[in-house]
Amino acid sequence: MYIKIMHFATLGLMKFLSLLPYIFVFIASLYQPWDTDLGWHLKYGEHFFKYGEILRTNIYSTEMPGFHWANTGWLSDIITYQIFNLGGFLGLTIAASVVITLTFWFFSKAYGLNLFEKVIIFPLLAILESPINEISFRGQLVSILLLGVLMYLLIKTGKKRQIILVPLLFVFWINLHGQFILGLAILFLFAGLRILENLLSFDGKINLSGINKAFLSNKFYIYLAILSVLATLINPFGVNIYKTAFSHFSNKDLQYIVEYLPFEDLSQPWWNQMIFGIFAFLGLVYLFFSDEFKKNLPSIGIVTILYTLSWWVRRYAWSMYYLGIPLLKPLANFIKPDSEKTAKIAAGILFIAYIGSAVYIKLPLSQFTLMNWDIYCAAYNNCSPKAVEFVRDSGLTDNLLSLYGWGGYMIWNYPEVKPSIDGRMHLWKDDKGYSAFSDYYALEQNWSDVDKSKYNAVLMWKDKPIYTRLEELVSEGRWKKEYEDDLAGVFTRINNNSNTFDF
């Protein structure tokens, strides 16, 4: 009886210890939702439930009305709206934390992390991923989770399951987020690097005579990748969804969107990138002089490519950190105690300390239950409800130029005031090559003169260069300042007929 009791106690303790890493991740991943695009995501989801159709045209902004758009995140919008409708901001907070925790779980399972490896790697990943995680629930987080599922399927499941589950995964992925294209690229890279792995002889040289054999032994992954591409055609927009996805690589306007810019020199994310690079390089050196190099060749190749790209486009970093786990494992094992029992006890104690620290950092927990649109504006996005309400109440909605970053907020909270532009539109170009975002950004930065534009009213944040120009126009008697608060102002043109408009 005593032996049975001790056996069950030991099993219970091991189960408790195995949960600690994910309790820590869940708490550490609790953030107030502040995505600037949240409003239009909600509106798209609401449209589906209200009218029973996927919205395909632009009806929410005054620029480019009726523009046909292949929304790569239409299913994410539906999910986002439903979560918000049922649980508000708190629902989004919890949903994001669940998604992030599941992401850690799948990558951990894919790369076979033990408890001590988790106690070193999980806090590091929580820090590295914080710039994307702190925005809270959005389609991009779901996309990274699906990348974790993909790696788990490729590494830990057999070919019979992969041939069914991987294409099925991409059916969901293409309808959830545009980053499915990165998933496909990684799948093809994985296939190619598996072939290269077979070409490497035990002394580290490429055996050219084995090329045909290496290809034949890994042709399954090539077929799997092709089948997954075909699976992505199961979406409401057909091949047009690829046009939207590939436009991320060619649109010059992305240089003005933060997510597609490099990290600012010497900023905290920049240092995070440097620290990860150092750890990954040390791990690579260890793998090179061990028997683990060939086994981890797909991960090494994928991480090397993404690490290089992430210095130009920070968006690649969030996936790369998770994919870099195999290169971080040697760091954990270097400091791991020789005794397994000691390692587990140390890991358990550290995780309890991590959880306590995470709870303390997140205090007061009421911040998550009290989150609302006013806090969304005041704490994160600097939007001015009173300025928007002034525009609405004064009837200044015609020919209105509004701030790009407030578009989503206005679409959801003030449907009577259509913004001129919003966060959907940085990739939009019509058949004539017109881009509303390009024209808007030139006005915002005062590269183009707002006095020569078609707009008769402007709702603008004070920190934008156009605001200084508008104040100059007020002093010249050409425009009038109708409203101003600490954040924003509303301006109107005094004599509409005396100006030449550049349409």
N, C-alpha and C positions, 0 to 999 in steps of 0.2 A: 504493500500500500504506500509506504514511504517513497519507494522508488517511483511509483506512478505519479504521486503528488509532485515530486521533484521534476519529473519529466514534463508534466503539464505546466509547472511553474516556469521551467526553462523555455518551453515553447511560447508561453505567454510573454515572457521577457523579450524573446527574440522578435515576436510580433510587435511589441511595443516599440522596440528599438528601430524596427524597419519603418514604422510610421513617423518617427520623429523628423526625418529629413523633409517629408512632405508637409507635415504640420508647419515646420519652419518656412518652407517655400510659400505655402498658402498665406500665412500671416504677413510675410515680407512683401507679398505681391498685392496687398490691399492698397488701392489708391483711389482717390476721387476722380471720376471720369471728367476729362476736360478736352477731349478731341474737338478741334475747331470745326470739324466736318460733322459732328454728331447730329446737328439739327437736320441736315438734308438726308442723312442716312435714315433717321426716324421718319421723315416725310415720305421717303420712297417705300419704306416698310408699311407705313400707314396706308399709302395709296393701294398697295396690294390687297390689304384686308378690306378696304372700303369699296374698291371697284372690282376686285377679283382678277386683276391683270398686272403684268409686269410693266412698269412705266418705261417707255422706250424713247420718249421725246422730252425736250426741255420745256416745262411749263412753269418753272419756279423762278426764273430770272428774266429780266427784260432784254438782256443781250442774247443774241442767237436764239430767239424763240423758235420752238419747233425743231430744233436740232436733234437729229437721230443719234443716239448714243448707245453703244454696247456696254452696258453696265456690268463689269466683271465681278462686282460684289453684290449682285441683286439678292442672292439668298442670304448673305450676311446682313443686308439691310432688313430683311423680313425677321430674321432672328433677333437683331438689335431692337427693333421696334417691339417685338413681343416681350422681350425681357424688360424693356423700359415700361411698357404698358402694364405689366404685372408687378414689377418691383421697383420702378423708378431708378434713380441714380444708384441706390443701394444694390438693386438687382444687377446693374452693370458692373459694379465693383466686385460683387461676389462671382459673377460669371467670368470676369477677367482673371480673377485669382484661381478659379477652378481650371480654366484653360491653361494658364501658366504652370500650375501644379501638374497637370496631365502632360504638358510638354516636357517637364523635368523627368517625369516617370518614364515616358517612352524613350527619350534619349538615354536615360540611365539603364533601362533594360536593353536597349540596342547595343550599348557599349559595355555591358556587364559590370557596372560599378558595384563595389562592395561598400559596406557601411563606412569604413574609414576613408575611402576615396570620395564618398559623398560629403563627408564632413569638411574636406578640403575644397572640393570642386564646387559644391552647391552655393556656398556664400560668395565665392568668386564670380560664378555665373549670375547670381542675383544682382551683384554690383554692376557687372558688365552689361546686363540686359535692362538695367533700371531706366535708361532714357526712353526705351520703347514701352516698357511695362508700366511706367508711371502715367502714361496717357490713359490707361485702363482699357476697357473692352473696345475692340475694333477688329475688322476683318484680318488685319495683318497678324495679329496674335494667333488667330485661328489658323492662318496659313503656316506659321512657324510650327504650330502643333502638328499639322498634317505632314510637315517635313519630318518631324520626329517619328510619326507613324510610318512614313515611307522608309526611313532608315531602319526602324525596327523590323519591318517586313522583309527588307533586303538582307539583313544580317542574321536575324534570328528565326525566320520561318523557312520552310522548305519550298521547293519550286511549285509544288501542286497548289499550295496556298497563295503563293505570289502571283501565279498566272491568273487567279481570280480576283484577289484582294487589291493588288496594285492598280490595275485598270479601274476597278470600282472606286478606289480612293481618288483617282483623277477625275472621275465623273462628278464627285462631290466638290473637289478642289477647284475645278474651273468655274463652278457656279458660286463659289464662296469668296474667291479673291484672285486678283490678277497675278499674284506671285506664283501661281501654278506653273508659269513659264520657267521660273527658277527650279521648281521641282522636276520638271522634265529635263532641264539642262543637267541637273545633278544625277538623274537616272541614267542619261546617256554617258556622262562622265564616269559614273560607277561601272557601267558596262565596259567602257574602253579601258579603264584602269584595271579591271579584273583580267582583261586580256593581257595587258602589260605585266600584271602580276605573274601570270603563267609563263610569260616570256623570260622572266628573270630566273637565271640559274641560281644555284645555292651559293655561288661565289660572287653574286651580284652583277653578273654580266648578262646581256641579252642574248639568248640563244635563237639566232635567226632561223635556224632549221626547224624550230618548233612553232613558227608563226601560224601555219595552217592548223596544227593541233591545238594551239592556244585559242584560236578563233572558234574552232568547232566545239571545244569544251565549254565555251562561254557564249555560244550563239543564242542560248536561251535568253540572256539579258538583253541582247539586241532585239530579239522578237518581243520581249516584254516591253521595251521602250517604245517600239513601233505600235504595239497594241494599245499602250497607254495614250499615245498621241491620238489614235483613232477614237479612244474613249472620250477624249476632251471635246469631240464634236457633238456630244450630247449636251447641248445647252440651248437656251432660247435664241441666241444670236448667231449661231453657226460659226463660220470661219471669221466673221467680223470681230469676234472676241479676240482673235489673234492680232487683228489690226490695232486694237486698243492696247493690247499687251506689248506689242513690238514698238508702239509709238513712244514708249518710255525710253527707248534707246536712241531715238533720233530727234526728239523734240528739244530745240534749243531753249525753250522757255523753262525747262526743268532746272536750269541754272539759278532760277530765282526761288525755287522751292527747297526749304531747309533739308528735307529728308533725302534729297538727291545731291546735296553738296558734301564736300569733305568735312571732317571735323575741324573746328577752329584750332589753329596752332596753340599748343600749351593749355588748351581747355581740359577739363576733367575727362570728358570722353576721349580726347586725344591721348591723354596719359593712360587711360584704360586700354586703348588700342596698343600702345607701346608696351605696357606690362604684359598683356596677353601675348604679344609677339615674342617677347623675351622668354616667357614660360614655354610657349609652343616650340620655339627654337631649341631650348634645352631638352624638351621632350623628344624632338625630332632627332637630336644627336644621340640620345639614349636608345631610341628605337633603331637607329642606323647601326649601332654597334651591338645589337641584340638580335634574337631570332624573330622579333616582332615587326620588323620593318616591312617585309613582304605582306604579312597578314593585314597590316594597316595602310597599305599603299593607296587604296581608294580614298580613305579619309585624308591622308597626307596630301594627295593631289588636289582634292576638292578644296581643302582648307587653304592650301597655298594660293590657289587661284582666287578664292573669295577674299582672302586677306589682302592680296594685292589690289583687287577691285575696290575694297572698302576704304582704301585711302583716297579714292576719287569720289566714291558714292557711299555715304555712311549706311545707307539702307542695307547693303550686303553684310554689314557687321553683325546684325542681330541673328541671322541664321548661322553665320560663320562661327560665332562663339560656341553654340551648341555642337556644331559639327566638329569642333576642335577638341572635344572631350578626350579622344584617344591620345592627343598630344599633351594633355594636362595630367593624365593618369600617372606617368613616371614621377611627376612632382609629388603627388600624394604618396606613392609607394616609397619614395626616397626618405620621407620622414616618418613612415609608418613603423610602429614598434614591432619587434621581432615576434613577440607573443600575440597570437590572435585574440586571446582573452583580454590582454591589456589594450589592444587596439580597439576592441568593441567597447570596453568600459570607457576609454578616453573619448571615443566618438559619441557615446551616449551622453556623457557629461557635457561635452562641447555643444551638442545639439540642444540640450536643455538650456544651456547658457544662451545659445543663439535665439531660441524661441523667446526666452525672457527679454532679451535685448530687442527683438522685433516687436514684441507687444509694447514695450516701453516707447519705442520710436513711433508707433502708430497711435499712441494716446493723444488726445482723448478719442476713444472709439466712436463717440457721438458724431465726430466729423463725417463719418460715412452715412449715418442715418439722417443727418441734418442737411446734407448736400442738396442744393437746389440751383435754379438758373441764376439767381442773384449772386450766389457764391461762385458759380461757374464764370460769371462776368468779372466780378470784383477780384477774385483770387488768381485767375488764370488767363483770361482772354481779353481783358481790358475793354470789353464791349460796354456801351452806354445805353441802357434801356430807355432812359429819359430822352436821349437824343433821337432814338428811333421812334418813340412815342410822339415826340414833337413833329417829326416828319409825317407820321400818320394823321395826327390830329389837325395839322395845318394843310393837309391835302397836297403835299409836295412830292407826290409819288411819280409824276410824269417826268421823263428825261432826268431821272435821278442817278447820280454816280455814287455808289456806296463802296465801303471798304471790302476787299476780297475776303479777309479773314472773318468778317462778320456775316457773310452770306448765309452759311448754314444756320447760324443762330437766328437770323431774321426769318428764314424760310419756315422754321418750326414755330417760333414764338410770335411772329408778326406776319401772318400770311397776307394781311392787307397791304403790306409794304414790300413789294418785290425788290430784292436787291438787283443791282445791275449785273453782278457777277458773284460766283461762289466757288467753293473748293472742288467742284466737279470739273471745272472748265479749263484747267491749265493745259490739258491735252487736246482740247477741241479745235478743229479747223474745218471750215466748210469746203465745199467743192472749189471755191475760188481762192482758197488759201487764207481766208480771213480768220484771225484769232482774236477773240474778245479779250483774252488774257494779255496778249502782247500789247494791244491798244491801252488796256487798263493800266498795265504796269508802267508804261511810258508816261501816262498822266500822273500816276501816284508818285513817281520819282521826279516829276517835273521835267522830264526830258521832252515831253510835248506840253504845250500850253493849254491849260484847261479853259482859258478864255476863248480859244479858237476851237473848242470841242463842241459837240452837239448837246452837251448837258446844260440844263438850266438850274439844276439844284445839285448840291454835293453834301453828302453825309460822310464825314471823314474823321479819322483819329488824328489827334494833335501832333503826334510824332512823325507823321509822313511829310516829305518835302512839299507835296502839293498844298499842304495847309499853310505854309509860309507864303506860297504864291497867292493863295486865296486872300490872305490878309493884306497882301500888297494890292490886290485888285479892289478890296474894300476901301483902302486908303485912296485909291484912284477914282472911286465913285462908280466903278463898273459892276461891282458885286456888293451884296449886303449880307452881313452876318446876322442870321435870324435867331440863332441859338448857340450857346456855348456852355459847357461845364468843364470839370477837371480833365475829362478824357477826350471829348469830341466837340465838334461844332457842325452847324448846318448853315450852308451858304446858298444864296439864290442870285441869279443874274438879274441886274436891274433893268436893262433894256435889251430884250431878246432880239430885236430886229436890227440892232446896230452892229452885230458881229457876224463874221464869216465863219461858218462851221466847217470843220474837216470831218466829213463822214467816212 
